[in-house]
Amino acid sequence: MKLEMRGQLRLEQRMKLAPHMIQSMEILQLPILALQERIEQELNTNPVLEIDEAADPEDAATTESTEKTAAEADYDAGRPGERAEDFKRVESLDDEFKDYIDRSGPFRPRARTDEPDAKLEAIKNTAAPSQSLNDYLHEQWRLAEAPEPVKIAGSLIIDYIDSRGYLSVRIEQLHNKDKNGFSIDDLNKALSLVQTLDPLGVGACDLRECLLIQLDQSAAHLTLERQLIAEHFDELLENRLPEIAKKMQCSIDDINLAIRHLSKLDTSPGLQIGPSGNHHITADVIVEYDDESDTYTVRLADSPLPRLRISDYYTKMVGTSKTSEKAKKFLQSNIRSAQWILDAIEQRKNTLLKVTKAIVKYQKDFFDKGLLHLKPLPMAKVADHVGIHLATVSRAVAAKYVRCSWGLVPLRKFFSGGIEDANGNERSWEAIRAKLQQIIDSEDKSKPLSDDQIRKDLAEAGIENLARRTVAKYRKLLNIPVARLRKKY
């Protein structure tokens, strides 16, 4: 075999994304709270980017209009030439900036006034980080009175309690006679003591034990409730109340009263302590009804976002002869980066506004009448209407919410498939699930509807050709139990 090197031509197509394009896509898919954090990060890292405190938020608010705004027209037209015009003004600067620096004099701190410092006030009003469940339990355990082996065993047990307050391993797995200085009896004693700590029910191995711990430490006399959990827990989960009443020789009313008392117990006591897993949701777009024009107006909820600009100080500094070449390159790089972030934020506003307007146009029945009138809407239809790529629509609606008369609604909720009902009207899968929920909410709880009966009720409402297994699938998606478990005695 002969080895040799030779030249060869090959024609191929490759798609390469410029850094500012990647940044635009990242900014587009950020919800408003995440975008606010991203802007703060850019302000901390880019010296030429600053907040435009003179900008009036009311004048800069984006509202819905039939004509294109100046920002939209500028975005659609584009800016060719890699934005070289941004630096034309810099290149034509003269030595006036040097005189300005000389006249400005040395830096003098601002005189103290009676007005409070906004940043200092914000720091004072910021909540302290919450204490974790593990630290909270260890803090209590240090004050517990017990022999040293029991104390060591208790510390080990606390380390294996999960965020919900349950012991995540079997107690036997924590015993190792060759390494640990405690016995299995010390572990059991320590577990009993740990289960007396606050919050009530912590340290249980399962739900049944968690409820029993809370009942044992309750001041009220709940004998029937304790017997119900201790002896008939599995039957209670299966909703076999007549059998339980017969075995316990009491009435079903007594059982229902005991269940109401049990419903006040906490099934996840550990979640009372530690950081909350719920994230604050803020609307990115606001849709309001205008009585005068009988139309819906769309505006961006961007009031929490600061107005940004490129610093004139550093822009002039690029054009002065006293600035070194190394400093000029550094400033030019940061000015270019700042311009990219400004363009990406403006593009996000325009894209989100256009997509929401298209959604309002196609889903007007939802805004008029509610969730039952949500129509099937593919993303490709909105993409064609706006004139952007399908992936851009997907990024624009990701993790974003619209505020309307029906509350906070995820933008992705407006995009789903569906079917055509008997009357020729299009029904989305979301509307069908809402109708299913409505049927179950209005059923007689003493005689709950089976999946087949729900299918028939949907057919009477015009939603035909649904299989029973489809109804069962939607019921599970809505976290609705089967008819036997929904029955009330």
N, C-alpha and C positions, 0 to 999 in steps of 0.2 A: 504494500500500500504506500502510495506516494503522498507525503504531507507537503502542502504548499499554502501560501496566503495569496488571496486574490480579492480584488474589489468587486462589489456587487451593488446594484441599484435596486431599491425596493420601494414601492408606492403603498403607503398606508395612511389611515386617518386615525388621529388621536385627539381626544378631548382633554385639554388641560385647563384647570381653573386657576385664575389669577388670585392672589391673596385677598384682594378687595372683594372678589366675587364670593369667596368662601366666607369672608366676614359678613357680607350681606345676607347670605343664607342663614348663618348662625343668628344674626340679629333678628331676622324675620320670624324665626320659630320660637323666640323667647317671649313668654308672657310678660305683662307689664311690670310685675314685681322683680322678676329676674332681669329684665332690661334695666330697671332702676339700679340694681346691684352692679350690672355690667358698666353702666355709665359712671358710677362712683369709682369703679376699678380703673377705668380709663382716665378719669380726672386725677387719680393718685399717681398714675404711671406716666402720663403724657403732660409735660410742662406747658405746652403751647395751647392746650385745651382748657377752657375756663367757662364758668357759668355766666351767662348774659343776664345780670341782675336788672338791667334796664328794660328787658323785654316784658311786655304786658301779657300775662297768660290769657286774658280774655280776648285780646286782639289776635293772639296766635292760635286760638282754639280752632280746630278743624270741624266745620259743619257741613252738612249735606246740601249740595246745590246741584242744579241741572247742568250748569256749565262747569268746565274744568277749572280747578284752581290754578294759580300760577305755579305752585310747586308740582302739581301733576303734569302741567304742560312742559315744565322744565325737565321733569323726569322722562316723559315720553320722548322729548326731542333728543335727549342725551347731551353729553358734553364731549365732543371729539377732541383729539389732540392731547390726550392724557392730562387734561386740565392744565395746560401750559399757561392759560390766561391768568391762573391764580398767582403766578409768579411774575407776570409782566409789571405789575405795580411795584413789586419788590425790587426789580432790576432798575427801575427808573427813579428810585429814591435818591435824594441828594444828602448833603451834610447837615440838613436841618435837624436831624435826629440827634447829632452830636451836640448842637447848641441846646437842645431840649434837655439832654442829660446834664449838661453843665449848669443850666438854670434850676434844675430840680433840687440840687443840694443834697446833703446827706439824709439818710432815712431817719425819720422821727416817729416814735411810737404814737399811736392814737391816744388822745386825751381821754381819760376815764369819764364816762357818763353814767347816768342813772339807768340807762337802758340795759337790760340783762343780755348776756351773751347767749345767742341762740344755740350754738354748739354745746356750750356748757350746760344749758338747761336741758338739752336733748340727752346728754350723758347722765344727768341726774335723774331724768324720768325713765331711763331705760331699765327694764326689769332685770334683776340679777338672774344668772343662769340657775335653772331649777336643779334641785338635788336628786341624784339618781336613787332608785329603790335600793340598790346594793349598799350605797353609803348610808342611807337612812336606817336600814336594818342593822348595819355594823355599829352605827352610833348608839342604837338602843342596846345592842348586845354587849357593848363594853360596860354598861351599867348593870348588867344582869349578875345576880349572885349565884355562882355555881362552882363546883370543883374545877381545877385547871384542865383535866382531860375533857370534861363536858364543854368548857369554854372553847377549847381547840376544835372539838367536833362541831360545835355550833357555828363557828366561823367558816368551817368548810361547807356546811350545809347552806349557809347564806349565799356563798359564792355560786351554788348550783340552783338558785332560785331565779326563774326567768322573769321577764318584764311584766307578765300577767300575775305573778305572785305564786306560781306553782313550782314545786320541786321537780326539776327536769330529769332526775335519775332516780333509780331505786336506792333505798337507804343502804342495802347490802353492798352496792357497788362502791360506796365511799369508805368501806372498811378494808384496811390492809394492815394486818397484824405485824408485818415486818418493818413497815415504814412509819405508820402513825402511832402516836402515843396514847391511843384510846381504844376501848373495846366496843363491841356492837351494842352493849347495854348503854355505854356513854352516848353513842349516836342516837339511840332511841330517846334517852332522857333529853338530849340537846334538841331533838326535833320537837318534842312536846313543849319545851320552853320557847323555841323559835315560833311555834304556832300561837303563842300568846302575845306576840309582838303586834304592834300597829303597822299596817291596817289589818283589821279582823279578817281572818281567812287565809293569811299568807302562810306559805310553807306546806300547803296541801298537795297531795299527790294527784288528785283528780277533782272533778266538780262535786261529786257526792261528799267527799271529805271536806271540801271547802265550805259547803253549805252547813255541814254538821258543826264545824268549828265556830262558825258565826252564830249558829243556834245555841251552842253550849255557852258562849260568852255573852249572850243577849240577856238583858235584865228582865225581859218579859217571859211569862210562862207559856212556852210554845211546845207543849207536850205532843199534841197531835201533829204539828209540823215536823217535829223531830222523828216521830214514828213513821211518818209518810216518807221521809228521805231515807231513813235507816233501813226500813223493811220493804218498801214498795217503790224504790227509785226507778227501776227499769220499767215497771208498769206505768208509772207516772209519765215517763218520756213517751210511752206509746199511747197516752191519752185513754187508758182503760179505767176510767173513773168508776163505772158501775162495779167492776170486779174489786177495785180497791175498797169501795164503800162496803161491799158485802163482807170482805175479809176483816175490815177494821170495825165492822158493826156500827157504822155511823151513816148519816145521810150524805147525799151528794152535795147538798148546800154547805155542809161542814167541810167537805173536801175542797170546794171552790173557795171558801173563806180562807182555808189554810194555804191554798195556792196563791191567793192575793197577798197574804203575808210573806210567802216565800219569794214573790216577785220583787220585794223590796230589798232582798239580799243582793250582794255584789258577786257576780260570777267571775270577775277579773279584778280582785282587790289591788293587785300590784299597779294597775294603771292609774290609781289615785295619786301615786308618787312618781316623780320624774317628768321629763319633757313630754309634752303632748304630741301625738303623731299627726294631728290635724293641721293642715296648712291653710293659711289665710288665702281666700280667693277674692280677687279684685277684677271687676269687669274691664275688659280691654276696649269694648265698643258699647255705645249706648244707643238704643233705638227708641224713639219717642213718637207718639202720635200727634200730628198737628191738626187741630180742629178746623182752622181756617182753610187750609188747602186740602183737607181730607187725605193726607198722605203721611207716610212715616219718614221722619228725618233721622239721619244716621250721623253720629259724630264719635270721635275717638275720645276715650276717657284717659287722656294723657296729661292731666293736670299734675299728678305726682312727679312727672318727669321734669328735670331742670332744662332750661333753654341753654344750649351750648353755643359757643363761638370760638374762633381761633384768635388768640391773643394778638392785639396790634403791636404790643411791645416786642414780642419775639419776631413778628413778621417784619418790623422795621429793622430789627437787629440783623436780619439776614442780609439786608442791603447796605449796611454800613461797612466802610472799609476797615474799621477798627476790629471787626469780628474776624477771628482766625478761620482758616479754611476748614479745620476740623469741627469747629463750633457750627459753621454754616451747614456742613453736611449733616450734623446731628439735628439741627433745627429744621432743615428741609425734610429730613426723614420723618420727624415728628409732625410737621405740618401736613405732610402727605398722609400720614396715618390718621391725623385728626380729621382731615377732609373725608377720608374713607368712612370713618365712623359717623360723621354728620350725614353723608350721602346714604349710608346704610339705614340710619334711623328714619330719614325722610322717605326712603323707598319702602320701609316697613309700614309707615303711616299710609302711604298712597295705596299699597297693595292690600292692606287690611281693610281700608275704607272701600275700595272697589269690590272686593270679595263680599263684604257684608252687604253692600247695596244690591249685589246680584242675588244674595240669599233672600233679602227682604222682598225682592221682586218676585222670585219663584215661590216663596213660602208665605205669601201675604195672608193666606187663610189661617195659618198658624198664629200670626200676630193678631188677627181679628178674633178668632174663635177658640184657640187653644191647641193642646197637644193632639187631640183626636183628629185634627184636620191637617196634620203634618203629611206632606206628600213625598213620594220617592224623588230623590234628587241626587244624581251621580255627580261626582266632582268634575268629571270631564265636561259636563254641561256648563258649569260655572267657569271653568278654565277657558272654554271657547268664547263665552260671553265677555269675559274680562280681557281676553287676548294674551293670556300667560300660560305657562306650562302647567300640566297637571300636578307635578311635584311641588310647584310653587304654591298652589292652592292648599295642598296637604300641609306644607310647612306653615302657611299663614294661619290656619285654623287650629294648629296643634296647641293643646293646653291653654286655649283662650276661651273667654266667656263673653256673652253678650247680655246686657241688662235691658229688660223690656218689661211690659206690664205683667208678664207671667213669671217674673223673677229672673234669677241668674241661670242662663242656659248655655251649655257648652256649644261652641260653634260646630263641632263635629256631629252633634246630635241632628243637625239639619241634613246631613248626608247619609242616606241609607237607601236600600232597595225597597221593594214593596210589590203589591199586586193590585189588580183592578177589581173592585167589588161588583156586586150584582147590578148596581145602579150606574155603572160606568165610571165611578169616581176612583181615583188612584188613592190607595192607602199605603203608607209606609209601614215598615215593621215596627217602628216606634209607636205609631198610632194604634196598631193592632195590639201591642202589649199594653198600651194605656187603656184600651177598651176592655181587655181581659182583666186588668186590675179593677176597673170600674164594675164589671160583672161580679167579681168575687167580693168586693167591698159591700155590694148591695144584696148578697145572698142571705138566706135564712141560716144562721149559724147552727141552729139545731138540726138542720138538714142540708149540709153543705153540698155544693155541686161537684159531681165527678168531672173528670177531664172530658168525657164524651158529652156530658150535659153542657159544659162550657162551650164546646165546639158547636153544639146546636144553637146556643144563644148567640154566638158570633155569627152563625149563618143567618139567623133571623135579623141581625143588625146589618146584613148585607155583605158580611165578610165570609164568603163561601170558599169551598175547595181547600179547607184547612184540615189536615190529618190530625188524629187524636194525639199522636206522638209530637206533632209540632206544638199543639197546645201545652202538652206536658213540658216540652223544652222551654217555652216562654215562661211558664209558671215557675220553673226552677230558676230561670234567669232573674225573675223578680223576687226570689227567695220566699215563695209562697209554698207552704207544706201541702201534702195531699189532703183529700177531703176528710179522711179519718182523723187526722191530727188537728184539723180546723174545727171539728165538731165541738159545740158547747152544750154541756148537760145542765 
